[in-house]
Amino acid sequence: MKTLSENRAFGGVQGVYSHRSSACACDMTFGLFLPAQAEDGPVPLLWFLSGLTCTHENAMVKAGAQRWAAEAGIALVFPDTSPRGEGVANDPDFALGQGAGFYVNATQAPWSPHFRMWDYVTDELPRLLFNAFPLAEDVQGITGHSMGGHGALTIAMSFPGRFRSVSAFAPICNPVASDWGRLQFSAYLGNDETTWVAHDATLLTKKRGFDGPMLVDQGTADQFLDKLRPEALAEAMAAARQGGTFRMQKGYDHSYFFVSTFMEDHVSFHAEAFMA
Amino acid sequence: MKTLSENRAFGGVQGVYSHRSSACACDMTFGLFLPAQAEDGPVPLLWFLSGLTCTHENAMVKAGAQRWAAEAGIALVFPDTSPRGEGVANDPDFALGQGAGFYVNATQAPWSPHFRMWDYVTDELPRLLFNAFPLAEDVQGITGHSMGGHGALTIAMSFPGRFRSVSAFAPICNPVASDWGRLQFSAYLGNDETTWVAHDATLLTKKRGFDGPMLVDQGTADQFLDKLRPEALAEAMAAARQGGTFRMQKGYDHSYFFVSTFMEDHVSFHAEAFMA
């Protein structure tokens, strides 16, 4: 693992590291914020999965999460959103290929050799993190924005017991019924739609849900509401009696101004779950 | 004036606007955050002047100021750092030309037709802002980072009574004795160094100071300490009996991680001065 940068921030350290990924068969970069409390022993870990076009950097510099994580003594990890580099397949559409891994393991050409973000985020990166940094593996939460909200919800529901809490900012809620989902699942997973259902937060909520607190924020002025389909997840949460809070935030759009506005609430939400 | 974007943020609105500038003889862009309180009447205004290479956008998306301004009911303005566009002079050195206006009125070719950031920030932009937005002209403060800290300090000291409070993050403290200063003053103002002294915070502190509270934060791990010369300003503040606080922050560097870490303190500092 290589240290690309370390900056003191809010009494802790915001680091950026790269490493060879066997899951993605390329070098991968991630950001990790360690609060001051990590000097004294393992601290809880909150995952932040980012959206389309993002790298590890966007949320790290724009979401304002470190302030609240520092106060609560929580580490933050910001993974990249896809494999990258020469020899890694790509597409001119910003919603496919590099920057758009969609947190699945691709089974189709030309994506399958590198686009294994599900394995990367759920297996390889956690093992690396818990080996290398003072992080409490038994105290984890997960959140994300847009495509990353989709990732957070589907991963949380697929690993019962791993995460104490899950939240999402404007997640892609129902990708099997959206242009943000059908395009990518067709490309990465192929045309057999039965392989898609494991990656749809709405369907997973109906099927098994999440055993812990769940928080979703969605702006009412979001320019991508038709692609996100919040109504599908809200309905599923209520119908499946999934414990949780779904908030429609009046006037907010899809930007990081929306994410940063509600970041304090989300970090507090996870911090409370970590102490329960 | 053209609205380039408006995003709801922290209960208020983060806007980006452009307008024809007569001071700079080009179109200029700025960011303005209006807190929710501005819906009910004029609110105080805190200026944030940015550093080398920045546009209006860097601090707007990375400094995390809106959270604290929203709480205190304060507006934030983020001006650009130089004139820009075709026909505007530039230089391959990032520290000169576009992105490096240094908050002076250039008198020398090729800079003098456009590089009039002193007039822009102290005269043209304030008149535009107070005409167009619900801002309380009698309740202003000013801050900035690096080159913008230099701008904030020199402007505050040059307009007695205009600003209630001044602060700076890692300011260029003594440009007449620094590579970040001599290069730009030679280019913009010419070789007569008597014209430079009006733009040096250390010299101005010794000459007349600032009649109000002053706060300066400087990281001890800043990679540009030799160019910023904090020791010159710290000495001048003490020698001139300038009221204020100069803090050396252990382990922090020159990045926005440093700025965002101490932003809460700076906004609170100005908010307190606004209520005095």
Contacts between the chains, C-beta under 8 A, distances in Angstrom:
chain1	res1	chain2	res2	distance
A	7	B	253	5.7
A	7	B	255	5.1
A	7	B	257	4.2
A	7	B	258	7.4
A	8	B	219	7.4
A	8	B	221	6.8
A	8	B	251	4.3
A	8	B	252	4.8
A	8	B	253	6.7
A	8	B	257	6.8
A	8	B	258	7.2
A	8	B	261	7.6
A	9	B	257	3.8
A	9	B	258	7.5
A	9	B	260	7.2
A	9	B	261	5.5
A	10	B	257	8.0
A	10	B	260	7.8
A	10	B	261	4.9
A	11	B	261	7.6
A	14	B	257	5.4
A	61	B	61	7.5
A	61	B	62	5.2
A	61	B	256	6.7
A	62	B	61	5.2
A	62	B	62	6.4
A	64	B	64	4.7
A	64	B	67	6.7
A	64	B	260	7.2
A	66	B	257	7.6
A	66	B	260	7.5
A	67	B	64	6.7
A	67	B	67	7.9
A	67	B	260	7.3
A	67	B	261	7.9
A	67	B	264	7.4
A	219	B	8	7.4
A	221	B	8	6.8
A	251	B	8	4.3
A	252	B	8	4.8
A	253	B	7	5.7
A	253	B	8	6.7
A	255	B	7	5.1
A	256	B	61	6.8
A	257	B	7	4.1
A	257	B	8	6.8
A	257	B	9	3.8
A	257	B	10	8.0
A	257	B	14	5.4
A	257	B	66	7.6
A	258	B	7	7.4
A	258	B	8	7.2
A	258	B	9	7.6
A	260	B	9	7.2
A	260	B	10	7.8
A	260	B	64	7.3
A	260	B	66	7.5
A	260	B	67	7.3
A	261	B	8	7.6
A	261	B	9	5.6
A	261	B	10	4.9
A	261	B	11	7.6
A	261	B	67	7.9
A	264	B	67	7.4
